[in-house]
């Protein structure tokens, strides 16, 4: 028998439709809808039926499923009859949630088990279990570097090193940055440099010739537009060539000690793997972390997770048996949920946060 549990269907509705009880159907305007249900007799069969619904049948959600598109599906494995109502209460607390009164809750006292969102909502069903221990998690991660000096790094060198790091392994980036700053340590010095000389210093980073030209151009803009001082405001940083949100937030947090969340590949991978977020792209991860992670941890998150990703939570073959976060990480629960979803015929929803190994 398939595992029992509760589930959340995220449905994109592009055109309004009528759905709900036949006697009192509700008009659902376009938007994103989160539907909460349970299948204590087995998730696989129930979810397979939802995913193949093409016409209105017998459940209130069928008309919505026929008119919309399932964009995501999450499950929580449990045999607790009260788990569905608890999950509905959690989703009701998500930012922007608008309950559809009486929908999906005819056999309980909840106000609704269907919620509309104007924008696609973020939210991992595993996040509450992680956030309950976030203080312990961050304390353990700090052991990698017990005395970090946040806000004391040179802003320009932080910016330049981040540009060097694109498609380049960390040890190669660190060595190239050290060679570069030994010769050109300031925007004024690098702005006057020949790109060929810069390329020679930063080789063998990926795309070293292109990065050399970009660094010279970047330095000239900092010199001309900002008087040689690397800006701290994100809107200013994003106007510089080849500077995206990750780089801008890294400068703001590492160099200026400002409240910013820098999401690189390590952060994106790890927070999805442990269950704190459920996102497909780093920019989405940043937005979701801003909603769930206490602000006091924003500045240090990147540095701590990069070190954790280099040493333990690696992209391939993570060292789970040696991980100091093992008691709080929800990776095993995520794998178990993924195993249930993998058994559903026609399950072709996109992987969130990277593939989960079997």
C-alpha positions as CSV (number, residue, x, y, z in Angstrom):
1,X,0.0,0.0,0.0
2,X,1.2,3.5,-0.8
3,X,2.4,5.7,2.1
4,X,-0.3,7.8,3.8
5,X,0.0,11.6,4.1
6,X,-1.3,15.0,3.4
7,X,-0.5,17.1,0.3
8,X,-0.4,20.5,-1.2
9,X,-1.3,21.1,-4.8
10,X,-0.1,24.4,-6.3
11,X,-2.4,25.3,-9.3
12,X,-1.9,28.0,-11.8
13,X,-5.3,29.3,-13.0
14,X,-5.0,31.6,-16.0
15,X,-8.8,32.1,-16.6
16,X,-11.6,32.4,-14.1
17,X,-13.6,29.3,-13.5
18,X,-16.5,28.0,-11.3
19,X,-15.6,25.3,-8.8
20,X,-16.8,24.0,-5.4
21,X,-20.1,22.4,-4.2
22,X,-22.7,22.1,-7.0
23,X,-25.3,23.9,-4.9
24,X,-22.9,26.8,-4.0
25,X,-20.1,26.9,-6.6
26,X,-17.5,29.7,-6.2
27,X,-16.2,31.9,-9.0
28,X,-12.4,31.6,-8.8
29,X,-10.5,34.5,-10.5
30,X,-7.2,33.9,-12.2
31,X,-4.2,33.5,-9.9
32,X,-2.3,30.8,-8.0
33,X,-4.2,28.4,-5.8
34,X,-2.9,26.2,-3.0
35,X,-5.2,23.2,-2.3
36,X,-4.6,21.1,0.8
37,X,-5.9,17.5,1.0
38,X,-5.1,14.2,2.6
39,X,-5.0,10.5,1.6
40,X,-4.5,8.4,4.6
41,X,-5.3,5.3,2.5
42,X,-2.3,6.0,0.2
43,X,-1.0,9.1,-1.5
44,X,0.0,7.7,-4.9
45,X,-3.5,6.8,-6.1
46,X,-5.0,10.0,-5.0
47,X,-2.3,12.2,-6.4
48,X,-2.3,10.3,-9.7
49,X,-6.0,10.9,-10.0
50,X,-5.6,14.6,-9.4
51,X,-2.9,14.9,-12.0
52,X,-4.9,13.3,-14.7
53,X,-8.2,15.1,-14.0
54,X,-9.4,16.6,-17.3
55,X,-13.1,17.2,-16.6
56,X,-15.3,18.0,-13.7
57,X,-16.1,14.9,-11.6
58,X,-17.0,14.5,-8.0
59,X,-14.6,16.4,-5.7
60,X,-14.8,20.2,-5.4
61,X,-11.3,20.6,-6.6
62,X,-11.8,18.7,-9.9
63,X,-13.2,21.8,-11.8
64,X,-10.2,23.8,-10.7
65,X,-7.8,21.1,-11.8
66,X,-9.5,20.8,-15.1
67,X,-9.3,24.5,-15.7
68,X,-5.8,25.1,-14.3
69,X,-2.4,23.6,-14.4
70,X,-0.6,21.9,-11.5
71,X,2.7,23.7,-11.0
72,X,4.0,22.0,-7.9
73,X,3.1,19.2,-5.6
74,X,4.4,18.7,-2.0
75,X,3.6,15.9,0.4
76,X,4.0,15.3,4.1
77,X,4.1,11.7,5.1
78,X,1.9,11.0,8.1
79,X,-1.1,8.9,9.3
80,X,-2.4,11.6,11.6
81,X,-6.0,12.5,10.7
82,X,-5.5,16.1,12.0
83,X,-2.5,16.8,9.8
84,X,-4.6,18.1,6.9
85,X,-6.2,20.8,9.1
86,X,-2.8,21.7,10.6
87,X,-1.3,22.1,7.1
88,X,-4.2,24.3,6.0
89,X,-3.6,26.5,9.0
90,X,0.1,26.8,8.0
91,X,-0.7,27.8,4.4
92,X,-3.2,30.3,5.7
93,X,-0.3,32.1,7.3
94,X,1.7,32.4,4.1
95,X,2.1,35.9,2.8
96,X,-0.7,37.0,0.5
97,X,-3.0,34.0,1.3
98,X,-6.7,34.6,0.5
99,X,-8.9,31.8,1.8
100,X,-11.7,30.5,-0.5
101,X,-14.4,30.1,2.2
102,X,-15.8,26.6,2.7
103,X,-13.7,25.1,-0.1
104,X,-12.4,21.6,0.6
105,X,-13.3,21.6,4.3
106,X,-16.9,20.2,4.4
107,X,-16.0,17.6,7.0
108,X,-14.0,19.8,9.4
109,X,-14.3,23.2,11.1
110,X,-11.6,25.0,9.1
111,X,-12.5,28.1,7.2
112,X,-10.9,26.8,4.0
113,X,-8.5,24.3,2.5
114,X,-8.0,26.3,-0.7
115,X,-6.1,29.6,-0.8
116,X,-5.6,32.0,-3.6
117,X,-2.4,34.1,-4.2
118,X,-1.9,36.9,-6.6
119,X,1.7,35.9,-7.1
120,X,3.2,32.4,-7.0
121,X,3.7,31.7,-3.3
122,X,6.9,30.3,-1.9
123,X,6.9,27.9,0.9
124,X,8.4,24.5,1.8
125,X,6.4,22.1,3.9
126,X,9.6,21.0,5.5
127,X,10.6,24.6,6.6
128,X,8.8,24.6,10.0
129,X,10.9,21.6,11.2
130,X,14.1,23.4,10.1
131,X,13.1,26.8,11.5
132,X,12.3,25.3,14.9
133,X,16.0,24.6,15.3
134,X,17.5,27.5,13.3
135,X,19.4,28.9,16.3
136,X,21.2,25.6,16.9
137,X,21.9,25.2,13.1
138,X,23.6,28.5,12.8
139,X,25.5,28.0,16.0
140,X,26.9,24.7,14.7
141,X,27.8,26.3,11.3
142,X,29.7,29.1,13.1
143,X,32.2,26.5,14.2
144,X,33.7,26.5,10.8
145,X,34.9,30.1,11.5
146,X,34.3,31.1,15.1
147,X,35.5,34.7,14.8
148,X,34.3,36.1,11.4
149,X,34.8,39.8,10.7
150,X,31.7,40.7,8.9
151,X,31.7,44.1,7.3
152,X,35.5,44.5,7.3
153,X,36.3,43.2,3.9
154,X,37.3,45.6,1.1
155,X,34.2,46.3,-1.0
156,X,35.9,46.6,-4.3
157,X,37.9,43.5,-3.8
158,X,34.8,41.6,-2.7
159,X,33.1,42.7,-5.9
160,X,35.9,41.8,-8.2
161,X,36.5,38.4,-6.6
162,X,32.8,37.6,-7.0
163,X,33.0,38.3,-10.7
164,X,36.1,36.1,-11.0
165,X,34.2,33.2,-9.3
166,X,31.7,32.7,-12.1
167,X,32.1,29.2,-13.5
168,X,35.3,28.8,-11.5
169,X,36.1,26.6,-8.6
170,X,36.7,28.3,-5.2
171,X,40.5,27.5,-4.9
172,X,41.2,28.8,-8.4
173,X,39.2,32.0,-7.7
174,X,41.0,32.6,-4.4
175,X,44.4,32.2,-6.0
176,X,43.6,34.4,-9.0
177,X,42.1,37.2,-6.7
178,X,45.3,37.2,-4.6
179,X,47.5,37.6,-7.7
180,X,45.2,40.4,-9.1
181,X,45.0,42.4,-5.9
182,X,48.7,42.2,-5.3
183,X,49.1,44.3,-8.4
184,X,45.8,46.1,-8.8
185,X,44.2,46.6,-5.4
186,X,41.9,49.6,-6.1
187,X,39.4,50.7,-8.8
188,X,41.8,53.5,-9.8
189,X,44.7,51.1,-10.4
190,X,42.6,48.5,-12.2
191,X,40.8,51.2,-14.4
192,X,44.2,52.1,-15.8
193,X,45.4,48.6,-16.4
194,X,45.7,46.9,-19.8
195,X,43.1,44.0,-20.1
196,X,45.9,41.7,-21.3
197,X,47.9,42.3,-18.1
198,X,44.8,41.5,-16.0
199,X,44.0,38.4,-18.0
200,X,47.5,37.1,-17.4
201,X,47.1,37.6,-13.6
202,X,43.7,35.9,-13.3
203,X,44.4,32.9,-15.6
204,X,43.1,30.1,-15.4
205,X,39.7,31.3,-14.1
206,X,36.9,30.6,-16.5
207,X,36.5,33.1,-19.4
208,X,39.6,34.9,-18.1
209,X,39.9,37.2,-21.1
210,X,36.3,38.3,-21.0
211,X,36.5,38.8,-17.2
212,X,39.7,40.9,-17.6
213,X,37.9,43.3,-19.9
214,X,34.8,43.4,-17.7
215,X,36.9,44.1,-14.6
216,X,38.6,47.1,-16.2
217,X,35.3,48.5,-17.5
218,X,33.7,47.9,-14.0
219,X,36.6,49.8,-12.4
220,X,36.3,52.7,-14.7
221,X,32.6,53.1,-13.9
222,X,33.2,53.0,-10.2
223,X,35.8,55.7,-10.7
224,X,33.8,57.9,-13.0
225,X,30.3,57.5,-11.5
226,X,31.0,56.9,-7.8
227,X,34.3,58.7,-7.2
228,X,36.2,55.5,-6.8
229,X,34.1,54.1,-3.9
230,X,32.2,50.9,-4.5
231,X,28.5,51.7,-3.9
232,X,26.6,50.0,-1.1
233,X,23.1,50.5,-2.3
234,X,21.7,47.5,-4.3
235,X,20.1,49.7,-7.0
236,X,23.5,51.3,-7.7
237,X,25.4,48.0,-7.6
238,X,22.9,46.5,-10.1
239,X,23.7,49.3,-12.6
240,X,27.3,48.1,-12.8
241,X,28.3,45.8,-15.7
242,X,28.1,42.0,-15.0
243,X,26.7,42.6,-11.4
244,X,23.6,40.6,-10.5
245,X,21.7,40.2,-7.2
246,X,24.1,37.6,-5.9
247,X,27.1,39.8,-6.4
248,X,25.4,42.9,-5.1
249,X,24.2,41.2,-2.0
250,X,27.6,39.7,-1.3
251,X,29.1,43.2,-1.4
252,X,26.4,44.6,0.9
253,X,26.7,41.8,3.4
254,X,30.4,41.0,3.4
255,X,31.9,44.4,2.9
256,X,29.3,46.7,4.5
257,X,27.7,44.4,7.0
258,X,24.2,45.3,5.7
259,X,21.2,43.0,6.0
260,X,21.4,41.2,2.7
261,X,21.1,37.6,1.6
262,X,23.6,36.4,-1.0
263,X,22.4,33.3,-2.7
264,X,25.0,31.5,-4.8
265,X,25.0,27.8,-5.9
266,X,26.0,26.5,-2.5
267,X,23.3,28.5,-0.7
268,X,20.6,27.6,-3.2
269,X,21.5,23.9,-3.1
270,X,21.8,23.6,0.7
271,X,18.7,25.5,1.8
272,X,16.6,23.5,-0.7
273,X,18.3,20.2,0.3
274,X,17.7,20.7,4.1
275,X,14.1,21.8,3.5
276,X,14.2,25.5,4.4
277,X,13.1,26.6,0.9
278,X,11.5,25.0,-2.2
279,X,12.7,27.0,-5.2
280,X,14.0,26.4,-8.7
281,X,16.2,29.4,-9.1
282,X,18.6,31.4,-6.9
283,X,16.6,34.7,-7.2
284,X,13.5,32.8,-6.0
285,X,15.5,31.4,-3.1
286,X,16.6,34.8,-2.0
287,X,13.0,36.0,-2.0
288,X,11.8,33.0,0.0
289,X,14.7,33.3,2.5
290,X,13.7,36.9,3.1
291,X,10.3,35.7,4.1
292,X,11.3,32.8,6.4
293,X,14.8,33.4,7.7
294,X,15.2,35.7,10.8
295,X,17.0,38.9,9.8
296,X,19.8,38.4,12.3
297,X,21.1,35.5,10.2
298,X,21.0,37.2,6.7
299,X,24.6,38.6,6.7
300,X,26.4,35.5,7.7
301,X,24.3,32.9,5.9
302,X,26.3,32.9,2.7
303,X,29.7,32.5,4.2
304,X,28.6,29.7,6.6
305,X,26.8,27.7,4.0
306,X,29.6,28.1,1.4
307,X,32.0,26.5,3.9
308,X,29.5,23.8,4.7
309,X,28.9,23.1,1.1
310,X,32.7,22.8,0.4
311,X,33.4,20.5,3.3
312,X,30.2,18.4,3.9
313,X,27.0,19.2,1.9
314,X,28.7,18.8,-1.5
315,X,26.8,18.9,-4.8
316,X,27.4,15.2,-5.4
317,X,27.7,12.6,-2.7
318,X,27.1,14.8,0.3
319,X,28.7,13.5,3.5
320,X,25.4,13.0,5.4
321,X,26.8,10.5,7.9
322,X,29.4,13.1,9.0
323,X,27.1,16.2,8.9
324,X,26.8,18.1,12.1
325,X,23.3,19.2,11.1
326,X,22.0,15.7,10.7
327,X,19.6,15.9,13.6
328,X,17.8,18.9,12.1
329,X,18.2,18.5,8.3
330,X,15.1,17.4,6.5
331,X,17.0,15.8,3.5
332,X,15.8,12.3,4.4
333,X,12.2,13.5,4.6
334,X,12.6,15.2,1.2
335,X,14.0,12.0,-0.3
336,X,11.1,10.0,1.2
337,X,8.5,12.4,-0.2
338,X,10.3,12.4,-3.6
339,X,10.1,8.6,-3.6
340,X,6.4,8.7,-3.3
341,X,6.1,11.3,-6.1
342,X,8.4,9.3,-8.3
343,X,5.9,6.3,-8.2
344,X,3.0,8.4,-9.6
345,X,2.4,7.7,-13.3
346,X,2.8,10.8,-15.5
347,X,4.5,12.8,-12.7
348,X,6.5,15.2,-14.7
349,X,6.6,18.3,-12.5
350,X,10.0,20.1,-12.5
351,X,12.6,19.3,-9.9
352,X,12.9,21.9,-7.2
353,X,16.3,22.8,-5.9
354,X,18.0,20.1,-8.0
355,X,17.5,16.4,-8.3
356,X,17.2,14.2,-5.2
357,X,19.2,11.0,-5.5
358,X,17.4,7.7,-5.0
